[in-house]
Amino acid sequence: MTRRSCAIYGVGIVCAHLLIIGIGLVVAQVFQTLIHNRLKKEITLTEGSRVFETWKNPPPPVFMQFFFFNISNPDEFLDGSKPVVSQVGPYTYREYRPKENVSFVENGTKVSAYQPKTFVFLPDRSVGDPDMDMITTINIPAVAVMNKVKDSFWRSSMLSILMNSMKVGIIMTHSVNELLWGFKDPLLSHIHLTNPDIDEYFGLMYKKNGSNDGEFVFHTGEADYMDYGRIATFRGESKLSLWKSEQSNMINGTDGSTFHPLLSKNERLYIFSPDLCRSIFMEFEKDVEVKGLPAYRFTPPRDVLASKDENPDNEGFCVSPKECLGTGLLKVSMCRKGAPVVASFPHFYLGDKKYSNAIEGLNPVREHHQTYLDLNPTTGVPVRASKRAQVNIIINRIPGFPKTKFLNETIFPVMFINETVVIDDVSAAKLHKLLLMVTLVSNFPLIIVGLGAVLLLVFIGLIIRERKEKVPLTCASVGRQSSNSLFNMQQLGHQDLCQNHISKNRFWPGPKLYFNKAENATGETF
């Protein structure tokens, strides 16, 4: 066997082995399983893991924007006309939310932490000065107190007299800063004298700058990657006691900052929100890309805040028939000290049209008012997110208070927030490298198959070239070359065969020798 033949056979053998091994690995998904198992071990809330430090102190900047609804026709509204509002904002704050008092519990299977939030005003991202800009809106403290005493004729009468003497009405005007971070309310201050449990200060974000929601205990995800970041307890409880059904009181999902790796488009993601006093779910909407990173967009569907008629599972959030509102609303007075506060999406997005139509100046738009999470499906890392929620107050006629006699029942918007985050460039670069490594390892069998395919083409090329270089050998050529001293013994043997069969004048299919008619040594045909 010549050296060229050995090379051809070697290429063929290597090609066959690469193709067989590569296709076998692709079918068995060996390398994909290996890298996925590695991710499950790395993405855990444990000391030294890839994500633990960034979980404790997230590097991407979080921005909180506040938008207010200013009443343009307060007098006409009190006389029963349709309220007219104008949106004022944003007033933007940088939000810092590091986790503190982090400690492992239950033999390291869970981790507890507090998450204080600090807000710093950003003038360059805001429309004005929060100390100077004034907002006219509903007097929430007065409406809350009136609703508190409305069932007692004596108490409501005394409160009505007190409000008249203090010239406290249904409408109030305060600066943005006061509405957000608190001001001393005259009516609450008077009540505080006889009832010290009533705080004399009011603000939509009162005592929330530098404070935390309470202790969270999270699953580390070490035992089961699907439990990564899932809340085990909140304020020492594994479930709430605010709603009237077990399902409604369940604390499901994460806090919205972490999600398990290897996400599926078909799954529901649950998030527990202390502000809403409940868990909500989100579903896949579409594929997106953020800074070159692939992501799945998850959004809350209409079912989350649907009425009990549209979604019977939401009946548990109706503490009483009177508190069961229509689609798009959630009454949260149970965790707001009894105040008639209603949560919704901004401009009543995904809600019944009657709520947005009742207020002139509202226009729900998906791009501006939808809540969404863009998550990298491989790691579960949030690469972009926007949490949007609106604070509303229920306005209606309250027995014993003449100031409300002309009011029509209205869900009045006070303010909405837009909390946003986009992955920073440094974190995005690290995630790019990780995803590249995952891709290379997962597709390593395809690389083997590709090499095998290249060698297969080389093998085919060598075979074709070898065949082209072989010249057909006749008895005439044998005769002419027999005198050549370099002519080998194999060709001499062919000469003998020719001489033995010339007389028979028949076809001889010898090796590398083809005849249709016998020829003599001089090339003459017999």
Secondary structure, DSSP 4 states (H G I P E B T S, - for coil): --HHHHHHHHHHHHHHHHHHHHHHHHHHTHHHHHHHHHHHHHSSSSTT-SSHHHHHS--S-EEEEEEEEEES-HHHHHTTPPPBEEEEEEEEEEEE---EEEEEETTTTEEEEE--BEEEE-GGGSSS-TTT-EEEEE-HHHHHHHHHHTT-HHHHHHHHHHHHHTT--SEEEEEHHHHHH-EE-HHHHHHHHH-TTS-SEE-TTTT-SSB----EEEE-SSS-GGGTT-EEEETTBSB-SSSSSTTTTB--SB-SS---SS--TT--EEEEETTTTEEEEEEEEEEEEETTEEEEEEE--GGGG--TTT-GGGGGG-SSGGG---TT-EE-GGGTTT--EEEESGGGTTS-HHHHHTSBT----HHHH--EEEE-TTT--EEEEEEEEEEEEEE---TT-GGGTTPPPEEEEEEEEEEEEE--HHHHHHHHHHHHHHHHHHTHHHHHHHHHHHHHHHHHHHHHHHHHTPPPB-HHHHHHHTT-TTS-HHHHHHHHHHHHHGGGT-----TTB--SS-B-TTS-B-
